[in-house]
Amino acid sequence: MRSYAAQRAGLAIVQLAVLSVLVFVLTSLLPGDAADLRFTETLTPSQVAALRAELGLDQPPVERFVHWLGNVLTGDLGTSLISGGPVVDIVRHSIGATLVLTLATLAIVVPLAVALGIVMGTRENGRVDRAITSITLALSAIPDFVIAVVLVAVFSLKLGWLPATWIGGNLLSSPALLILPIAVLFGRTVCLLSRQVRAGTVAALNAEYVTQARRLGIPRRQLLLRHVLPNAAVPGVQELARTGDTLLGGVLVVEAIFAIPGFATALVDGVETRDIPTVQGLTLVLAVAALLINLGADLVCNRLVPRTALLR
């Protein structure tokens, strides 16, 4: 376990190095910069050039990358070109709503998806299995923004039961703000995860060691909890890592739809104003989060079924 963890940690460091280069290069390719957006008819070309030099935009890309990477390694994500404040503060102020939305969704999705997957797997090709499969496939085929529009139209505009956006709202005083965003994220996530748990359950139930355990008279409950579930959980955990990546992207879409003051708002504002350090910092944080999710999933899979390390 320790050697596998060290191996995966080493690979994660290499991936992080590649990610940092990609984040810097891709964000640097955005058309225009903060100086261009500040350009007005009252500024002369020399004044624009002086502004670009003041913002450090006239330096060669390699020099800017080395300077940025050195700061990142010390925990400094740079300074916003627009507000003049540290990018770390922007991350700190915007990450709260995103974390609450993501964790609340996972807290609901994971137990329900595992339960549905086990129910479907233990009733393979039965009526319950076919019914749940049909519903989950139908839900997963609907884009998130379509579900969001329908839910807002019905529960906010027509019935008036739930707030349509977070504008002017406070999560502490109005937890109902979370209901519609979680409902949008819930559908696709629970569908994908439950299907993988079902597949793992079916495979485990058809394995020879489970057949032998049945011959030995091991009670069904003990058989499911101690022998089937750990093996069935492996594809579920792997899918959860992929779902975590997808969920991060989905959260950004949902934040934009419901005007949630999270990462999406800060990222969109940074792109619109060509605040490159802010865009780089936020993108790097999201990339690191996705990397850590996948690393954690690999370690959990190895812990549940050690032989999975040999399959990689």
N, C-alpha and C positions, 0 to 999 in steps of 0.2 A: 504493500500500500504506500509506504513512504517513498520507495523508488519510483513508483508510478506517479505519485504526486509531484516529486521533484522533476520528473520528465515533462509532465504537463505544465508545470510552472515555468520551466525553461522555454518550452514552446510558446507559452503565453507572452513571455518577455520579447521573443522574436516577433510575434504577431503585433505586439504593442508598438515595437519600433517601426514596423511596416505601416501600421495604422497612423502613427504620428506623421510620417512622410506623406501619406495619402491625404490626410486631413489638411496639412499645410499646402500641398500642391493644388488640390481641388478648390480650396477656398481662395487661393491666390489667383485662380483662373476666372473668378467672378468678374464680369465686365465693369469697368469704372472703379472708382475708389471714393473714399470719404471726401477728398479734395474736389473731385469732379462734381459731387452732389452739392457741395457748398458753393460751387462756382455760380456767380451771378454776373450780370452785365456791368456791375460797378467794379468788379475785380479785373485787374489787368493780368495778362499771362505771367508776368513776373511775380505778381502777388500769389497767383495760384501755385507757381513753382515754389515760392517761399513757404506756403501752407503745406505743400506736399513734403518739403524737407522737414518742417516742424513736426509733422505726423510720422516721420520716418519712412515715408512711402517711396522715397527716391533711392533707397539703398538696394544693392543687388539682392536677388531672391535668395541666393545661398547664404549671404551674410544675415539676412533677416531670419532665415530658417535656423541657423546656428544660435542666434540670439534668442529666438522664441523657444527652441528646444532646451537651451540652458536654463531659461526661466521656468519652463514646465517641470523640469527635473527637481527644482527647488520648491515646487508648489505654487509658483506664480504664473497664472494664465495670461498675464499681460494687462494692459490698460485700455479701456474703451476709448475709441477715437471720438466718440460722440459725447458721452457723459464725462469723460476724464477720470472715472472711477475704476477701481480694480474689477477685472472680469470675474474674479472669485466672488465678489459681492453680488454680481448679477446672477451667477449660478446659485448662490445661497438663497437669494430672494425668490428665484423662479422654481427651484427644485421641490419646494414644499408641496404645492398643489399636484405636481406630477407624481411624486412619491405616494401621496395619499390616494390618488386615483388608481395608480398601478397596484399598490398593495391591497386596497379594498377589493379590486377586481379579482386578484389572485386568491384572496381569502375566501371568496365565494365560489370561484370557478374550480379550483383544485379539488376540494372535497366532493363537489357535485360531479365533476368529470370522472373522478376515480370510481365513485359509486355507480354511475351510469355505465362506465366501461366494464366493471365487474358483472353487473346485472346482464348486460348484453353478452359478455363472454361466456357466462355460465348458462345462458339460454340461447346458444348459437343457432341461428336460422329459425328461431321460434317467433311467435307473434310479437312478443315484447321487443325482441332484437330487431325485427324488421320495422316495427313502428318507430322506435327510437332512432334507428339508422336513417329512416326516411326524413324524419323531422330535422335531425342534425345536418344531413346533406343539404336539405332545402335552405336551412338557415345560413350555412357556410357559403352558399352560392350568392347570397345577397350582399352587395357592397356596404361597408359601414356607413357611408354618407347617406345612402338610401334609407337604411334603418333609422338613422338620426332624424332625417327629414320627416319620416312617417311618425315617429314617436313624438316629436315636437308638435307636429300638426294635430295629433290626436289628444295627447295628454296636457299640452301647454296651451295651444291656441283654441281648441274646441272645448275641452273639458275644464281647462284652467286648474288642473290639480297640481301640476309641477312647474317650477320655473324653467323657462326656455334657455336662459343663459345665466352666467355667473355675474353679469354686470350689476354692480351695486350690492351683491350678495356677500354674506359671510358664512363660511363653512361651519364655524362653531355655533352660530345662532340658527343656521338653516341647513341641517344635514341633508334635506331633500334635494339640495343642489347636486348631490352625487348620484341620484337614482337614474336619471336619463343617461348620463355619460357611461355609467357602469353597465346599463342595459345594452348600450350600443357595443361596448367592448365584449360583453358576456357571450353573445351568440356565437361568433366565429371561434373564439378561444375554447369554449367548452366543447364545441363540435370536434375540433381537431384533436384535442387532448383525450376525449372519451373514446374516439375511434382507435387511437394508439393503445390505450389501456385495454380495450376490447381485444385487439389483435394479440397483445401480450398474454392476456388471460386465456384465449383460445389455444395459443401455442403451448403455454405451460400445462393446460389441462390435457393436451394430447401427448405430452412428453412421457417417456418410458418410466421415469422415476415416479411420476404421479400415478401411473397405472400400477406400479409395484406397491406404492403406498396404499392404494385402495385395496390391493390383495391382502395387505397386512392388517387391514381393518382400522386404519387411522380415521378418526371421526372427520366428517366433511368440514366442519368449522376449523378444526386444527389444520387440515389439509390446505384449505384456502389461505389461512392467515400465515402459516409458517413455510409453506412450500410453493404455493401458486403466486401469492401476492408479490413477494420479493422479485420473482422473475418477471411477472407481468408489469411491475413498476418500471423496469428498465426502459422499454420503449416509451413509456409515459413520461419519464424524467427527461429523456432525450427530446421528446416532442415539447416538453415544457420549456426547455432551453430555446428551441426554435420559436415556441409561442412567446417566450419572453422577448425575443428580438422583434417578432411581429407586433407584440403588444406595445413595445416602445414606439414603434411607428404609428400604430393605431391610436395611442394616447395623444401623439402630436396632432393627428387629424381631428380627434375628438375635442382637443383643447381649442383648435381653431374654430370648430363648428359652434361650440358652446361658450366661446369667449372666456376660456379659463386662463387665468394669469399664470401660466406655467412655462415650461421650456419652449413650447411652440410659439408663444407670443414673443418671448425674448429672441428666439432664433429668427422668426420672420422679421421682427424689427431690425435685427442686426443685418440681415440680407438687404432689406430695403434701404438702409442707410449706409451700406457698404462698410459696416463696422467690422472689419476683418478679424481683429483680435477676439471680439465677442463671438463671432461665428465659429472661429477656430476653437475657442475654449468650450463652447457648448457642444460642438460636434465631437470634440475629443472626449468629453465626459460621457456622452451617449455611446461612443465606440468602446470606451473602457467598460461601461456598464454591460454592454452586450458580450464583451470578451469574458468578463468575470462570471456572467450567467452561464456561459458555455463551459467554462472551466469548472465551476461548481457542479454542473450536471454530470460532467465526465467523472469527477471524484465520487459523486453519490452513486452513479452506476457501478463504478468499480467496487464500492463498499457493499452494495447490495448483492452483486454477482461478480466476484473477483475475476472470473474468466473473461469478462468483457474487455479487460485490458489487453488480452491476447488477440482480440479481434480487431484492434486498431492499428 
